[in-house]
């Protein structure tokens, strides 16, 4: 078995059906040093307990996933979303403080799609900016970086109206880089003709809040949300993208987040081990070689 | 029944299972003045016969669909592709001459995806540029405009490495606008944060070789190629995009190209009539109002 990369973090989405205790246990058992958590399994045990479990695990904490979903117009649903995002910011701060040294206080934000019955992408995008304006002061006070995650354009209308890294950076530009950054996820942005320039820009502007890797291949599954693959099992130039990220000076953890029914059906320890092996083969050389 | 828009063209892909005779007949019978043809049904009857049938129909010819698929490295497969593209250029010229006044000599080009086993999108894109360089003299001599069609990024690796209108324009920039332009298709580009700027640029640079409309909605079907819908049945801001195209001075036909198993299962005359009705409701006001 190859050595586990010291910068690898398992995003809990990769082992979706593992509860928090299991997720922490298998990550430790596989020798992976860091984990990105999801809100639902944290809330299942309660934040204080989750923080204590994380501390006991000795793992670093790399991101909190995920919040956002604030493209709706003003009204009770929007207020509820903003309130929930404020809670998520506090969760991220607590968990980052509970993780091992090197943990990151990063909250990943998925913007949300078009409101029901709307065709107004421009308006929805403006409301993303407005929401960040409301959340930024609380994030700054909590020491949390909000990571705008551009999602692949196939999700633009039903999940995330932010579709490119350049667009995320344009939105983030109104805010301090320590408060609003971007999530750089290979699956979502590899196709972009401007991807290398955008990564360079993201680094230069201090906006790479997290770097996530997984792979793409076709045909896409019937549920296009679940088309993510182990690093190296698809056609993304992970080495090239990783070199571009490293060249910006990014020194943080590198998360693997895979939504895939077959991976989810795998025993979670086995899934984490496979992730670590694939990562060592397809990503580590580009990380180490810089 | 609403009046049929005088700029509407039925792309034969909308009635995929109709042979050429049927496609021409139902388009005429529905009162639609123009048609975009596909190579396979034309070749089925032979080019000369197809041209004569087109002339007899009295229809305008709006585009020839489709050629391209030249991302592979040098070798016999690439030579065969280039040769076939040269034939397609001649077909487009012949059909445009056979169509009613106002016909357009436009050949739509889908670039192709990554070659088997490759992760090199940048290289594949360079080979698109190289292929255009080989085809441009023949297209110029034949009076045919090559329309680079950016396809939605979900097709970037297996079908078309050109994913945005801006990227298509960057590639086209090396060539005369009468020889290399772009296909502006709402389905493929509506999600792009830069779409309105790119349409304005395409018009300014004289590159809008064809404008095609259809709609997008989610969830996508299991075969994501077939997720195209009648105009108005989805969430694309067709009015806004159409105004942007018209504002550039584009005066050509507007094609409706729908790949959709349900539409294909509809009687072709009925499918063309429905297309004309939906077009009149969702696109014509934006065309007429400018």
Interface residues (C-beta under 8 A of the other chain):
Chain A: X114 X118 X119 X120 X121 X125 X152 X153 X154 X156 X157 X158 X163 X164 X166 X167 X170 X190 X191 X192 X193 X216 X217 X218 X219 X220 X222 X223 X224 X235 X236 X237 X240
Chain B: X114 X118 X119 X120 X121 X125 X152 X153 X154 X156 X157 X158 X163 X164 X166 X167 X170 X190 X191 X192 X193 X216 X217 X218 X219 X220 X222 X223 X224 X235 X236 X237 X240
